[in-house]
Amino acid sequence: MRRGFLVTTGAMGALFAGSLTAPPATAAPVEHLTVYVNPSVAVDARVAGAGLRREDAVGSIEAAQEILRARRVRDATVLSLGGTYRPLSTIRVTWSPPGGRLTLGTVDAAAVTVDCGTFEDTSANTEYGMTVTADNVDVSGYVFQNCRNGGIRAAGTSADRLVGLNVTGNTFRRLGSKFQSGPGTGYGGVHGTYTTGLHVEDNLFQNLENTDSPASIHGVYLANHPTDSTIYNNRFELVSGDPVRTRNRADGTVVDSNKFWRTGAYAIFSDWRFDGEGCSTDGLFDRNQVGTTSYNGDRWNEDAQGSIDPVRVRLWGHDAATNANLYGCASDPVRFGGSNVYVTSRPW
């Protein structure tokens, strides 16, 4: 199947289809290579030199990966030209160089907006701006918007964990069922399962909201045995669910030096278990700045925050640092450092 993109720069827009056919493999591996992506002037990936200069850019991140794979690149960079891209389905990152990293960035620090408004999908769980299934990937400089399920889906499995994904300097906005109709609901700006070493830093999460099940969408949602995750120095604003949520044996999650404003249904950082799922361990919430008011306008220090029976969340931001998840857990899923503070105005 051919992939289509619509790229808009200013008032201009057109539809392009890019070939995913890779050039012949070189005899020896290449240490480092940069491939350029620009759907507005897509070059056939089979053409000699395709993607190696801005003026010879290929039309999709998938095509760029095929070029890098064929050349056996050990350390790879894919740079997209600035503009608004409207893919017909999720951008799929399926390859990373053995022994190196794949960096997805932008040309000259220009923002690249991925808008899911033109998705051709009928599934309840596929409308993410980008799905990553490869190890050792960096994603920076992107804006993900109007996606029903979320921004980046980090999709490891129990048999093949996803290792070493860095998500830095991106914007996640207008995500969830409030902004995009169709089956399913919003889950997270960054939604990871079976990950190791996920690092989320210096991102903005803004207007992540569901119409149905508003508490189900989060800024960062980590479920099913994620380990050693770091959520550092991000900004969260107007998130209808808890801005950080872990679930089912999320071990070693550090939430440090973030800023929160008008977010949360039950808590700022919550850990959840459905029946039969395991306890999370060694979570840390420290040095964060939290607005005194929740997404729904309740004051964290004064008002009750929702009703769950039985309560299954580890709460910070409800009266005091309260543990409400002791049924069957040998230790608290999350511990609270002494440097979290409430603020009365948006802290950025």
N, C-alpha and C positions, 0 to 999 in steps of 0.2 A: 504494500500500500504506500502511496506517495503522501508525504506530509506537506501541508500548506501553512504558510504564515502570512499574516498581514502586518506590514510595518508602516507606522505612521510617523512622519517627521514633519512638524508643522501641520499644514493642511493637506499634505499629500499622503496617499495610501494606495497600495496595490497588492494583489495576491500573487504569490510565487510558489513554485514547487521545486524542491531540491532533491537531486539524486543522492542516494545513499550508497552507490556503488563505489568501492574503494579502489585506489590505484594499485598497481602491482607492488608487492613488498620489496623493500631494498635488501641488498645482500647482508648488510651489517646494521645493527641497532643504531639509532640516532640518540645522542645524549640528551639534547634539548631541542624542542621545536615549538613554535607558536603558530597557531592556525586562527585565521580571522573568519568571523561570521557576520554576514549582512544579507538578510533575506531580500532586501530591495534590489540587489544586483547579484543574485545568486549565480555562482559559477559551478558548472558540472564538476563533481568531485573526481571524475575520471580524467579530466584535463591535466596535463603536466603542469605542476606548480600551483594547482588549485589550492586556495586557502592560505598561501604562504605570504601574500601581501594584501594590504587593505583592498586594493583595486581588484584583487582576484579572490575575494572572499566567497566562501561557500554559503549555502542558504540555511543551514541549521546546525545546532550543536551535535545532533546525531551524525551528520555528515562529517563534521570535524573529527569526531571520535573515530570514524572509520579510517580517515587519513592517518591519524596518529597510530592507530592499531596496525595498519599495514606497514608503516615505516618503523615499527617496533621502537617507538620513542620511550625513553626512560624517565624523562621529566618533561611534562607537557603543559602548555598553556593554551586556552581557548579564549580569545578576546572578541566580544560582540560590540558592534558599533551602536552608539546611543540611539534611542528611539523607542517606540511602543510596538511590541510584538504581540500578535494575537494568534497563537497556535490553535489548531483544531483539536489537539489533545495534549496531555501532559508531556513536557520535555523530559526525555529519559536519559539519565546518565548511567551507563552500564559498563563503562570501561575505565580503568586507571592503569598507569604504567607499572609493570612489575618493579618493585624496588624504589619507585619514585612517587610523585604526586601529580594529580590532574588539577590544575587551577582554572576555574571559570571566573573570568573577570570582564572588564569593560575597557574600551579604548579611551584613553585620555580622561579617565575617571568620569566619563559621561554615563548617566544613569540609563540602565536598560530596563524597561518596564515590560513585564509579562502579564498580559491581561487575558483572563480565562473567559471573557464574555462571549467568545465565538466557539467555545468547545462544542464538539459534536459527540456527546456522550449521553448514555442513558443509565449509567451505573451509579449507584449510591456512594461509591468509595473510590472514584478515580479522578475527581476534579481537583487535582493539585497542580500548581504551576510547574513544579518540577518533582520528579521521582528519582531518587538516588539509590542504586543498588550496588555500587562499586565502592571499594575501600579507598582511603587516602585521597579524598576530594576536598578542595576548597571552593566555596561559593561566596563571592563578594560583589558589591556594587549593583545588585539587582533590586527591582521593586516588583513585588507580587501583589496583584490586586484582582478583585472581582472573581475569586475562585471559591466555589461553594464549600469544598472539603478542607482546603488549607493551602499554604504556600509551598513548603518543601516537605516531601514525604521521604524520610530516611527508612528504607524498607529492608532491614535484615530479617533473617528467619532463624528458627531454632537450630537448623543444620548449617547455616552460613551467616554468621553474625556480620554486621556492617561495622567496620573499624575506621576510626580516624577521620570523620567528617567534621570540617570546620565551616561554620556559617557566620560570617563576619561582615559588618557594614552594609547590611541590607535593610529594606523597608518592607514590612508586611502590613497591608492596609485593605480595608473593605473586603474582608474575608468572612465567609459564613452564609447561611441561608437568607439573611436579611438582604444581601446584595446580589445573589445569584439563585434563581429558581431552579427546580429540578429535584430528582430523588436524592435522599441523603441529607446530611447536615454537616455543619462545620466541626472540625476536631482540633486543629491547631495551626498556628503560623508555621511552626516547626513541629512535625509529628514523627516521632521515632519509635521503632520497635526493634528489639534484639540488636541494640547498638552497643559499641564499646568506644569510650573516649570521644563522645560527641561534644563539641565545643561551640557554644553559641555566645557571641560577643559583639557589642557595639551595634546592635540592631534596634530598629524602631518597630514596635507592634502597636498598631493603631486601628481602631474600629474593627475589631474582630467580634462579630455579633451574629447570633442565631435568632431567627424569629420563633421557630419551634425549638424546644429544648435549649434555651439560652445558656444554661449552665454547662453545656457539653463542649463548648469551644474554649480553647486556651491559647495563650501566647506560645508556650512550649508544653507539649504533651508527650511524655515518655512512658511507654508501657511495655510489659512482657520482657522482663529481665534486661533492661538497659543497665549498663555498669559504667561508673566513672564518668559521669556527665558533668559539664561545667556550664553554668549560665551566668555570665559575667558582664556587668556594665551595660545592660540593655535598658531601654525605656518601654514601658507598657502603659497604654492609655485607652480607655473605653473598650475593655474586654469583658464580654457579658458572663463568661465563666471564670473560674479561678485562673489567674494569669500563668501560674506554673502548677502543673498537675503531674504527679507520678502515679504508677499503678503496677501492681503484680511484680514484686521483687525488683524494684528499681533501687539498685545498691550504689551508694557513693555519689549521690547527686548533690552538687555544690551550687547554691544560689547566692551569689555574692555581689555586692555593690551595684545593685540594680535600682531603678526608679519606677514607682508605680503610681498611677493617678486615675481615679474613677474606674477601678478594675475589681473583679471578683464577685462571685455569688455566695460562696461559703467561706473562703479564705484567700489569702494571697499565695501561699504555697500549701497545697494539700496533697495528701497521699490517700489513694482510694483502693479498696479491694472489693471485687465481687466475690460471691460465695465460691469457695474452692481455690481461690488465688492466694499467693504467698505474701508474707509481710515484706515490706521494703526495709532496708537497713542503712544506717550511716549517712542519712541526709543532713545537710547543713544549710541553715538560712542565717546570713550574717551581713552586716554593714549595708543593709538596704534602706531606702527611703520610701515610705508608704504614705500615700494620701489618706487622710482620716475617713474619707467617704468611699463606700463601695460603688460598684457600677449602678446599683439600684437606688443609690442615694441614701443608704443607711450609714450611720456612723459606726465604724468598727468598734469603737470603745463603749458604745451605749446600746445599740439595737441588736436583737436576735438576727442571725444570719441564716435564714432558710431552715427547713425542717427535713431531716433525714432519719429514717427509722429502719434498722438501727444506724446510728451515726457511724460513718466509715472514713472519716477524714481526719488527718492530723492538721490542726489549725494553727495559723498565726494570723492575728488580726481580728480575733473575736474575743473581746474583753481583754484577756491576757493571753500569753502563749499557752494554749490549752491542748491537752492530749485527749482526743476523743476516739482513739483507735486502738484500745488496749485489749480488745477481745481476741485472745489467742496469739498476740505478738509478744515475743520474749523481751524486746526492747523497743523504744520509741522509734518510729520510722524516720523522724526528723528531729534534730536538736537545734536549738535557737542560740545563736551567739548573742553577746551582750551589746552589740553596736547597731541594732536595728532601731529606726526612729520613725515616728509619725510626723508628717508635715501637713501644713494647712493650705499650702498653695502648690501648684504644679512645680516639681523640683527640677525643671529645665527650661 
